[in-house]
């Protein structure tokens, strides 16, 4: 009886790092489960060598396969480049944010903390004109330590500031709550409040997250800063 040797299987096995022997005690080692462009070309060459002359390989399919392989490799290289670019940009953002340390950031908050000069400041945004507006700063005990009355304020932003000096001459400390009451021709107005806080540090959390700013009002993202002074 004639014994045939499957040369195509032997050749394909060599491409994937496997070895065979006619002995029943032969062992096989498995290579990588993936294939790169060079390996694909070797596999294609083996396919062309071992093909049936009466049923040649479809040339259109071959070109399509080669095109797909090149496209996948190009996308992989582009992703690698984009990841590298993103890392560089993140480093630049952290460096830019670091230059903000010591400056004051305007944040959407009704809590005011003393600035480096001991004063308190912020902005009130009126959705419509207010004929009367009262701004008060209240401490943790509920006591009003400062009040300011304004009249005939146009719609938009209105600044407020207090030097932090109490009636007994001492300096206020700690957080104060900003309370605003306003009214206009249409009745009660509901303004929004923003306060200034000092930026004391910047950090980059683990896991690739964006840089975070440490302020006297807590940790915030750079995008939360409405204005910088």
C-alpha positions as CSV (number, residue, x, y, z in Angstrom):
1,X,0.0,0.0,0.0
2,X,1.3,3.4,-0.9
3,X,1.7,6.0,1.9
4,X,1.2,9.7,1.1
5,X,2.8,12.5,2.9
6,X,0.7,15.6,3.7
7,X,3.3,18.2,2.8
8,X,0.9,21.1,3.0
9,X,0.0,20.4,6.6
10,X,3.7,20.1,7.5
11,X,4.4,23.4,5.9
12,X,1.5,25.2,7.6
13,X,2.5,23.7,10.9
14,X,5.9,25.1,10.5
15,X,4.4,28.6,10.0
16,X,2.7,28.4,13.4
17,X,5.6,27.0,15.3
18,X,4.5,23.4,15.5
19,X,6.7,20.4,14.6
20,X,5.7,16.8,13.8
21,X,7.5,13.5,13.5
22,X,6.6,10.1,12.0
23,X,7.2,8.6,15.4
24,X,4.1,8.0,17.6
25,X,5.9,9.6,20.5
26,X,6.4,13.0,18.8
27,X,5.4,16.2,20.7
28,X,4.0,19.5,19.3
29,X,4.6,23.0,20.5
30,X,2.1,25.7,19.8
31,X,3.2,29.2,18.7
32,X,1.4,32.5,18.7
33,X,-2.4,32.6,18.2
34,X,-2.0,35.7,16.1
35,X,-0.5,36.3,12.7
36,X,1.2,39.5,11.3
37,X,1.4,40.7,7.8
38,X,4.6,38.7,7.1
39,X,3.0,35.5,8.4
40,X,0.0,36.2,6.3
41,X,2.1,36.4,3.1
42,X,3.8,33.1,4.0
43,X,0.4,31.5,4.5
44,X,-0.7,32.9,1.2
45,X,2.4,31.6,-0.6
46,X,1.7,28.1,0.9
47,X,-1.9,28.3,-0.3
48,X,-0.8,29.2,-3.8
49,X,1.8,26.4,-3.8
50,X,-0.5,23.7,-2.6
51,X,-3.6,24.8,-4.6
52,X,-5.4,22.5,-7.1
53,X,-4.3,23.5,-10.6
54,X,-7.9,22.7,-11.8
55,X,-9.3,25.1,-9.3
56,X,-7.0,28.1,-9.0
57,X,-7.4,30.6,-6.2
58,X,-9.7,33.6,-6.9
59,X,-7.3,36.6,-7.5
60,X,-9.9,39.1,-6.4
61,X,-10.2,37.4,-3.0
62,X,-6.4,37.4,-2.6
63,X,-6.2,41.1,-3.3
64,X,-9.0,41.8,-0.9
65,X,-7.3,39.8,1.8
66,X,-4.0,41.6,1.3
67,X,-5.9,45.0,1.4
68,X,-7.7,44.1,4.6
69,X,-4.4,43.0,6.3
70,X,-2.8,46.3,5.3
71,X,-5.8,48.3,6.5
72,X,-5.8,46.5,9.9
73,X,-2.1,47.1,10.3
74,X,-2.5,50.8,9.4
75,X,-5.3,51.2,12.0
76,X,-3.2,49.6,14.7
77,X,-0.3,51.9,14.0
78,X,-2.7,54.9,14.0
79,X,-4.1,53.9,17.4
80,X,-0.6,53.6,18.8
81,X,0.2,57.1,17.5
82,X,-3.0,58.6,18.9
83,X,-2.4,57.0,22.3
84,X,1.1,58.6,22.4
85,X,-0.3,61.9,21.3
86,X,-3.0,61.8,24.0
87,X,-0.4,61.1,26.7
88,X,1.6,64.1,25.6
89,X,-1.4,66.3,25.5
90,X,-2.4,65.2,29.0
91,X,1.1,66.0,30.3
92,X,0.8,69.5,28.8
93,X,-2.6,70.1,30.4
94,X,-1.2,69.2,33.8
95,X,1.7,71.6,33.2
96,X,-0.8,74.4,32.2
97,X,-3.0,73.7,35.2
98,X,0.1,73.8,37.5
99,X,0.6,77.4,36.5
100,X,-2.8,78.2,38.0
101,X,-1.6,77.5,41.6
102,X,-2.0,80.5,43.8
103,X,-4.6,82.1,41.5
104,X,-8.3,82.5,42.2
105,X,-10.9,80.5,40.3
106,X,-14.6,81.4,39.9
107,X,-16.7,78.3,40.7
108,X,-20.4,77.7,40.7
109,X,-21.0,77.6,44.4
110,X,-23.0,79.3,47.1
111,X,-20.2,78.7,49.6
112,X,-17.5,81.3,49.9
113,X,-14.0,80.8,51.4
114,X,-11.6,83.5,52.3
115,X,-9.1,84.4,49.6
116,X,-5.4,85.0,50.1
117,X,-6.1,88.6,51.3
118,X,-8.8,87.4,53.8
119,X,-11.7,88.8,51.8
120,X,-14.7,87.0,50.2
121,X,-15.9,87.6,46.7
122,X,-18.1,86.2,44.0
123,X,-20.6,86.9,41.2
124,X,-24.4,86.8,41.1
125,X,-26.1,86.1,37.7
126,X,-29.6,87.6,37.3
127,X,-31.8,86.1,34.6
128,X,-33.8,89.4,34.5
129,X,-33.5,92.9,35.8
130,X,-33.8,93.3,39.6
131,X,-35.2,96.4,41.2
132,X,-34.1,95.3,44.6
133,X,-31.4,92.7,45.6
134,X,-30.0,91.8,49.0
135,X,-26.7,89.8,49.3
136,X,-25.9,88.3,52.7
137,X,-22.9,86.2,54.0
138,X,-23.9,83.8,56.8
139,X,-21.6,81.8,59.0
140,X,-21.9,78.2,60.3
141,X,-24.0,79.3,63.3
142,X,-26.6,81.1,61.0
143,X,-25.4,84.5,61.9
144,X,-25.3,87.1,59.2
145,X,-21.8,88.7,59.2
146,X,-22.2,90.9,56.1
147,X,-25.0,92.2,54.0
148,X,-25.2,94.4,51.0
149,X,-28.3,95.9,49.3
150,X,-28.4,96.8,45.6
151,X,-31.1,98.5,43.5
152,X,-31.9,98.7,39.8
153,X,-29.6,95.9,38.7
154,X,-29.7,94.9,35.0
155,X,-29.9,91.3,33.9
156,X,-26.5,89.6,33.8
157,X,-23.7,89.3,36.3
158,X,-23.3,91.4,39.4
159,X,-20.0,91.3,41.4
160,X,-19.9,91.3,45.2
161,X,-17.0,91.5,47.6
162,X,-16.3,91.9,51.3
163,X,-13.0,92.5,53.0
164,X,-13.8,90.0,55.8
165,X,-13.6,92.5,58.6
166,X,-16.1,91.9,61.4
167,X,-17.8,94.6,63.4
168,X,-15.4,94.0,66.3
169,X,-12.4,94.5,64.0
170,X,-11.4,90.8,63.8
171,X,-11.1,88.9,60.6
172,X,-13.7,86.4,59.5
173,X,-12.6,82.9,58.9
174,X,-14.0,79.7,57.5
175,X,-16.6,79.1,54.9
176,X,-19.6,81.5,54.6
177,X,-22.9,80.8,52.8
178,X,-24.0,83.3,50.2
179,X,-27.7,84.1,50.3
180,X,-29.4,86.3,47.7
181,X,-32.9,87.6,47.5
182,X,-34.0,89.6,44.5
183,X,-37.2,90.9,43.0
184,X,-38.2,92.7,39.8
185,X,-41.2,93.8,37.9
186,X,-42.3,90.2,37.4
187,X,-41.9,89.3,41.1
188,X,-39.3,87.1,42.8
189,X,-36.0,86.4,40.8
190,X,-33.9,83.2,41.3
191,X,-30.3,84.2,40.6
192,X,-27.3,81.8,40.5
193,X,-24.3,82.3,42.6
194,X,-20.6,81.8,41.9
195,X,-17.7,82.4,44.3
196,X,-14.0,82.9,44.0
197,X,-11.7,80.2,45.5
198,X,-7.9,80.0,45.7
199,X,-6.2,77.2,43.7
200,X,-3.8,75.4,46.0
201,X,-2.6,72.5,44.0
202,X,-3.0,70.3,40.9
203,X,-2.9,66.5,40.6
204,X,-3.3,63.7,38.0
205,X,-5.4,60.8,39.4
206,X,-4.3,57.2,38.6
207,X,-6.0,55.5,35.6
208,X,-5.4,58.2,33.1
209,X,-8.1,60.6,34.3
210,X,-7.8,64.3,33.6
211,X,-5.9,66.6,35.9
212,X,-7.8,67.8,39.0
213,X,-7.5,71.2,40.8
214,X,-7.4,71.4,44.6
215,X,-9.1,74.6,45.7
216,X,-10.3,76.0,49.0
217,X,-13.7,74.8,47.9
218,X,-12.6,71.3,47.3
219,X,-11.3,69.3,44.3
220,X,-12.7,70.4,40.9
221,X,-11.9,69.8,37.2
222,X,-10.3,72.6,35.1
223,X,-13.4,72.7,33.0
224,X,-15.4,73.7,36.2
225,X,-13.5,77.0,36.4
226,X,-15.8,79.7,35.0
227,X,-13.1,82.4,35.2
228,X,-9.5,82.7,36.4
229,X,-7.9,85.7,38.2
